[in-house]
Amino acid sequence: MKAVLIPGDGIGVEISESVKQVGNALCCDVEWEEYEAGAEYYEKTGKLMQDGLLDRVAELGCALKGPTATPIGSGFRSINVQLRQHFKTFSNLRPVHSLEGVKTRFDNVDIIIVRENTEDLYKGIEYMYDADTAHGIKLITRAASEKIARFAFDYAKKQGRKKVTCVHKANIMKLTDGMFLQTFEEVAKDYPEIDSDSVIVDALCMKLVTDPTQFDVLVAPNLYGDIISDLCAGLVGGLGFAPSANIGDDVVIYEAVHGSAPDIAGQGISNPTSLLLSFAMMLKDNGMQDKASKLEQAIFDVVKEGKKTTGDIGGSAKTVEFTQAIIERF
């Protein structure tokens, strides 16, 4: 199969190289077409993305993306958000589960976060009312709410999950979050075999850090989904162990969820696990279940042996040694 590879900024080149080497050793027959995008590419060219990137992703329907840097408070909008909105990837899928060998407070976390990916405050509708007042508009539609709720239940059913929980703040935002919750409850009626409930987002955060085992599948609007995805990653060791897929009707973009870590770029100490697990998701979704399972098991074994013992994107293991340890298990 052919797929677009976007290495991105900072450590993106290193972890993308890890994916290419592992893919070749796994004999999964993926032909990568590389395109540049990100802050570093912008500094060189004045463009955020290489010409042809968007067209090629649309043609192939599949891309794997490393981290890209986003300016804080000024500058260009997040490339991640731009890609998600351009391709209407309505669902950001983030599975998190405990890994043996990674020391955390909990050892039995197994949660799937389904994040609505196209609207909410991430729509980027902002303006200055006057010199001292900025307005941001929270956009929630019934159509997008129904689509993400139905996706969450369908995915839960496919994966043999037992419960879907809606995350909201409808007690305060009665129209926007109220409609998200109401739509979820209406969709839930079509899936009587799956339990459903709801929880206010701040209460959810408290419950997650006290007993995450009470949750199975979480579905949330864009902003809450972003926050709780990182929180849940922290429960299993950090963003370095969190894979992700941005799913649209015609395009899926798999990506590492962590940042570009420019402070450690080029030192050979980046953790490629997030991008490798995202690659495994890509293989699984494209009919290579055996290859995906083999890759996941190799990663789990290497982590268990202590080749990578922390969940941050830097750490004790060297990228090349970690990659080679995985390859040796094929």
N, C-alpha and C positions, 0 to 999 in steps of 0.2 A: 504494500500500500504506500501511497505518497501522502506526506503531511508537511505542513509548514513548521519550521523551528525558529523561534524568536529568542535568541540568547538573552537579550536585554542588557541591563547595566551591571556594573560592579562584578559580583561573583557569578553573574549569569553565564558568562563564557565558560567558567570552570565547571559548573554543575551541568551545563548543557553538553560539554565534552564527556562528562561521566555518563550521561544518558546515551550518547552515540556509541561509546565503547561497550556499555552493557548491552545495548540493542544488537550490536554486531555479534557479540559473544553468544547472545541468546538465539541468534539466527531467526529473528522475527521478521526479516525482510521488509523493514520500513525504509523508504527512500525519503530522506530529509531534503527540503528545499529551504535554505536559510535566508532570513530577511532581518535587517536591522531596524530597531526602534528603541526609543528611550531618550533620556537626557543627554547621554554621551553622543548619540547620533545627532541630536539637535544641536549640540555645541559644534559639531563638525560641519553640518550641512544646512542648519537653519530649518530642517524638517523634522517632524516627530517620528515619521515612519518612512521607510524606504519605498520608493515608487513601486507599485505593483503588489505590495503586501496585501492590501484589502481585497483586491481582485483575486489573488491566488488563494487566499483563505476561503473566499466564497466559492471558488471552483472546486477545491479539494474537500471542503467541509470539515476540516480537522486541522488543529494547530496545537503545538506545545510551546508554552511561553515561560521564559525565565523572569526574574524580577526586573521591573523598570522603576526608576526613581521619579518621584513627583515633588515639585517645589511646594513648600508649605507657606500658605498665606498670600502667595502671588504666583505669577508665571502661568504656564499652561496647565490645563486640566489633566487629571490622571489618565494615562494611556489605557490602563485597565478599564476605567469607566467608559472611555471613548469606544474601545473595542466592543464592550458589552452592549452599549446602546446602538452602535452601528449595525451589529449583527443580531440585535434583539435576542441576546442570550438571556432568556427570562429567568433561568434558575441557576444559582450558584450552589453547587453541591459540595459539601464539606464533611466527609466521614472522619471521625476521630475515635481511636481506640488505643487502649494501653498496650505498651510494648514491653515484653520481658527484657530486663537489663537496663531499663530507664527508671531511675529511682524517682518516684513521685508519691504524693500523699495517697493516691488511689491506684489500685492495680486491676480494676475491672470496669474501666470506662469503655463504653461502646455506644456512641451517639452519632446520629446523622443529622446535620444541619442543612435545611433547605431554605435558602435565602432568595427572596424575590430580588431581581437583579436589574430592573429597568427603570424604576421610578422612585417615589419617596423623595427625601431631600437630595438624594444623589442625582436627581434629574438636573440639578445645577441651576435652578431658576432663582437667581439672586439679583438684587439691585440695591442701589443706595437711595433711600427715601429722602434723606438730606445728608449733609456732611457728617453728621454724627449718628445716623441711624441706618443700619443695614437690614434688609428684609430677605428672608429665605422662605421659599414656598414648598410646603410638604404636599406632594401630589400622590394621591392614592386613587386608583380606578377599580371599579368592580370587575372589569374584564381581566386585568392583571392579577387581582386578588384571587379570582376563581381559577385562573390558569395555574398559579403556583400552588394553591391548595390541592387541586386535582392531581398535579404532578407529585406532590408529597404523598398523597394516599396511594397513587399508582405505584410509586417507587417502594413505599412500605410494603405493599402487597407483593410486589415482585421479589423483594428481599426477605420475605417472611417475617416482617416486623409486626409487632402487636399493637403499638399505640402511636398516634400522631398528636403532638401538642402545639397549639397555636400560641405564639408569643406576641404580646400587644401592650398598649398603654391606653386602652379604650376608656378607662375610668377618667382620664383627663382629656384626651383627644377623641371626643365622642363621635365626630364625623369621619375623620380619616381612619384612625385605628378602629373606630366602631364599625365602619363598613368592612374593613379587613376581617375582623372577628366574625361579624354577621355572615359574610360570604363563606368563611371557613366552616361555620356551623351548618350552613345549608349544604355545602359539598359533602360534609361528613355523613349526612343522611344516606348518601349513595354508597357508602362503604360500611354497612352494619357489622361486618366481620372484623373491623379494626376499631379498637377503642380510640376515643378522642377526648381531649380536654383542652383547657386554655390556662395560661398563667401570665400575670402582669410582669413585664420585662425586668423590673428591679427585683421583684420577688424571685424570679427565675435565677438571676445572678447569685442571690444568696443560697438558693436551693442547690445550684450546680456545685458550689464550692463546699457544701456540707454533705451532700449525698447525690452525686451525679447518676447513680444507678437507677434512680426513679424515672429517668427520661430515656426515650427510645429514638423517636424522630421529632425534631423541632422544625416548625415552619414559621418564618418571620418576615416582616417587611425589611426593606433594604438596609436601613441604618442599624436596627437591632440585630439583624442577621450578621452584619459585619462585626459588631462588637462581641456577640456571644460566640461567633466562630473562633475568634482569637482567645477568648476566655476558655473555651473547651480545649483548644490546642494546648493551652497552659496546663490543663489537667493531666495531659499525657506526656508532658516534657517540653513543649514549646512549638513555635511555628515551624521549626526545622523538621517536624514529623507530621506535618499536615498537608495532605494532598487536596486538590481542588479541580472541579470541572465547571465551566460556564456553558450551559446547555441551551441551545436555541432549536428552532424547528429544522434548520438546515445546516447549522454550524455548531461545532463544539470546540471550545478553547480550553485546554487543560493547562494548569499553571501552578508554579510554586507560589505559596501564599505569603512568603516572607519578603522582606525588603532586599535591596541590592547590596547592603553591607559594604559600602565603599572603603570603610576602615580596615577591612581584612582582604579586600580584593587583591589578587595576585600573590597571596601568601601561601596558597595551597592548603588552607585549613577549613574551607567552607564545607558545610554538610549538604550533600546532594540528595538526602533522603526524600525531602518534600517533592522535588521534581521527579525523582525516580518512581515514587508512589503514584504521582500524577500520570506518569508514563504507563504504569501498570493499569491504571484506570482506562487509559486510552486503548491499550491492547485488549482489555476485557470487553470494552464497548464495540470493538471492531472484530469480534469473532475469534480472538486469540486467547481464550480463557486459560488454556494450559500454560501458555507462555507467561501470562499475567500472574498466575498462581505460583509458578516457579520463581519469578522475579520477586514477588512479595515474600515468599518463604526465605529466599536468600537474604533479603534485606533484614528480615526479622532475626535470622540466625546470626548475622554479622553484628547487629545491634546487641543481641543477647550476650554475645561473647565479649562485649565491652569495647569493640572497635570504635563505637561512638556512644558515649555515655551521657551526654547532655543534649538537651533539645534545642539549644539556640543554634543559630546558623553558622557560628564559628565553633570552636571547641577543640577537644584533644586529638581527634583523629585527623590525619592528613587525607585530603580528597582522593589522591591517587591510590593510597593504600586501602582506603575504604572501598573504592571502586574495584580494585583488584581482588579484594577479599570476596566481594559479591560474585565476580566473574568466576572465581575458582570453584564456586558451588554449582556451576552449571554442568 
